[in-house]
Structures are given as C-alpha cells and as structure tokens.
C-alpha cells in the first residue's frame, strides 16, 4: 500500500532533504532538475500548498551550470508569469528592454523591422543574463517554506512502483535511497536521464552549427534593438542587455568551431564584426566565451504513467527566435495550472492521474508543434545558401516588413502568445 502524502513537509532542516527514515513520505510532485524550468515549476507548484520535492545535482550555495553568461530573451508572456510568481522582483542586475527586432540575411535583399510601439507596447520582452536569473530563482526558492530540496542528489532510475505512486532511485553522499511521488516531472535537460529511464524516444537533428555565446561592448550603447543577422552558417544575434553591453550569439559551421574557439579577443571580435556588420558600431570588447552545439531534439511523447516531460527534456530547439526557455516555461505553467484546477474541484485530486496528464499533452500540442516547426523551418531555410532560395528569402523578409498578418504572426510568437497560453502569462502586472 502506498503511503499517503503528508499535509506538511518532512521534518529536518527547512528546505533540505528529509532524513533517511522519512523517505517513504510521498511527494505530490517530484521535479528532477533545478534549472530554469524546474525551479520555476517548483515555485509555481509550492504556492498551491502541495508537497513538492526538487531533486538538484548541485549542492546548496551553488547554481546549476546553465546559469552562466548566456543571455535569455524573456517574452512578454514570460515576464507576466515570472512577475506573478515573484521572481522578476528578485532580479538585482538591470535587464534590457527589446523595443524592436531587426532581421536581415547576409547576401539577401531586404530586411524586416518589428516595432513594439506599432502594437501598443513599449517592448516585446526583456533580456536577462542567465546567471542573474539563477540568483533570482534561488532567492525566491528560499522563500518556499513547504518545498523539499533534495540537493547534491543524482537521479538513478525508477524502482518497482504501484499504480498510485512512482518510486525513484536517487543517490547522494550517503549512498542510494528511494523517493516516492504521485507525479515525477523530468526537467533535467536535453540529455534527460528521466526521459531515458521512461523509455521515451527522441527525434534528433544536428544543424551542424556551434553557437558561441558572450557579451560584447560596442561603440554605440544598446537602444532597445535586438538584431538577428542570418547567414549560411546560422544566425548571429545581438541582444540589448541592461548593463550597456550586448548579448552575442554567433553561429559557426561545426568544422570551423575549433579555429573560432582558438581566436584571441581581437580575432573573435573581428570575425563577429565581419559577419554582423556595423549596426551597433565597432565591437570593442567581449567577455568570456562559451560554446554549445545547435541541435533539435524532440521527445516522441511528453507523458508516461505518473510522469511528464517539460522544458528541454521535452524539446530542445534551435535558438533562432529565442523561444526555447519561453516555450519550456509555458510547459511548466500549463502543468501547474491543470493541477491547480483539479485541486480546486477536489482537494484530494491526484496530481499524476492519466486524465490530468492527457489534458496536459493536449493543451501543449499546438504551442509545442507550432513553435518547434517555426524554429526548425526558419533555421533550415535561412541557413540554406542555395541561390534559387534567395528570392524566396528576400520575399519573406519583405512580407514580414510590409504585410500586417505576417508581422502579427511573428510578433505573437515573439511575445509568447501562441496556442493555449497559461493564465499567468496573460496577467498584466504594473
């Protein structure tokens, strides 16, 4: 017989893993992965009075590696939700407003310019440095008194479970033990161990690109314009940060990545300048660089018995259009909303029921498919140097710049309003 979920977190130090003798307590929801999406989901669920656990590979006082110098583009819908969850208020570093989006392709005629003011907005979204966002999430998690954080804990796999509860094998410094949950959420990234343990396959495509990420300072300070410069090797983007720097994402062909990584600062800036042009003036300096392969990885299904995939565990997409985290957050918030609705009707509603998970999969289908399709199609089309496609690409840029319906489609996606959007994303906060 499964053990009933307690009304309060297990005893022990606040926020830490329960003692060995308490491991038969049943979490309503156990989230594996404390990164961008996993931590956000934990905050959204903890507000509901649920017994929530968060399995984190990093120790107290440390942030997951994803919270680095990468630049995150938060859509308006994302800002609304994170404000409602009390996270945006915890940001200490300034953020950069995206008031317009400038899109062009090297060697092609035309360009597209999207202006937030044309849609009654002052901005489409904001640029946040991942490290700063990690600090804000950590500050907000520290206020979640009911949340049980299993820290410096690795997911190993599943153990024999019942129809009502999943048993999860984890390991920490004291060895292996079991955790139990009515719902297990895989928020453990692109190479998800939970997804593999569930036997869920993936469809994967390698774009043959390596993405170099850093911050750069130009002779012109950011003015709210986000630039997307498309080339046959992938995009080079400049995002307006709040610290008078730009966030740079520079795609290179995979076979050239070693040579680019070996460039000194002056050589790297010269390369970025040559590809991007002079729209931000001369590029003067850059910070530490990191690199990441550009791949698309899509799980063949997002739910399993008493388990669900969110964020990069469900889909990892090309960063063109900057939709990855925004899409993953909508995964998390939709799940939290469905659980809240079920508990409002029945305070003992099962968070991991088949009916709830099927509703989740259905609600996420349109947004997920359209965002993945848009990102993949844009990445493939704009990176194809075939001369026959040049008129088509130029016509596309012209249409986006001049045709209201084409602009509205792009703007709606850029602001995070695609498909059945969670209620928190639509709330306007002062």
Number of C-alpha atoms within 10 A of each C-alpha: 7 16 12 14 17 13 10 12 22 22 13 12 10 16 22 17 23 20 11 10 7 13 15 17 19 26 29 23 25 27 29 27 26 28 22 23 26 26 23 23 28 24 23 23 24 20 16 15 12 22 23 25 29 27 25 24 22 17 12 13 6 13 19 16 12 14 18 16 20 21 26 21 30 27 26 24 29 26 24 21 25 21 19 17 17 16 22 20 12 16 18 11 15 14 21 28 24 27 20 21 20 17 19 22 24 16 12 18 14 17 19 20 19 21 20 18 12 9 12 8 12 15 21 26 25 23 23 26 23 19 20 20 22 24 19 20 24 20 15 19 20 14 11 17 13 20 27 26 24 26 18 16 23 20 21 16 16 17 14 9 13 11 11 17 23 26 20 20 17 19 15 14 8 8 8 13 14 18 22 26 29 25 26 27 26 27 31 28 25 19 12 17 19 26 28 13 12 16 10 16 13 17 10 14 14 12 19 15 23 24 24 20 23 21 23 20 21 19 13 15 15 22 15 21 22 27 24 21 21 25 22 19 21 28 28 23 26 26 28 29 29 19 13 17 22 27 29 26 27 24 26 22 17 17 11 12 17 11 8 17 13 10 13 10 15 13 12 17 18 16 15 18 17 10 16 24 14 13 13 19 13 15 21 15 15 20 15 10 17 14 16 11 18 23 19 21 22 22 19 12 14 22 22 18 17 22 24 26 29 26 25 25 27 28 24 24 28 27 19 20 19 18 24 22 21 23 27 26 24 29 26 24 24 24 27 23 18 18 21 21 13 16 16 12 9 10 10 9 16 19 25 24 16 15 10 18 23 14 13 21 19 11 19 21 13 14 20 21 12 14 20 22 13 18 19 19 13 15 24 14 16 22 18 16 14 10 9 9 14 18 12 13 19 19 16 17 22 17 17 21 18 13 12 10 11 15 17 14 13 15 19 16 21 22 20 25 20 20 17 14 18 23 13 21 23 16 14 13 9 5
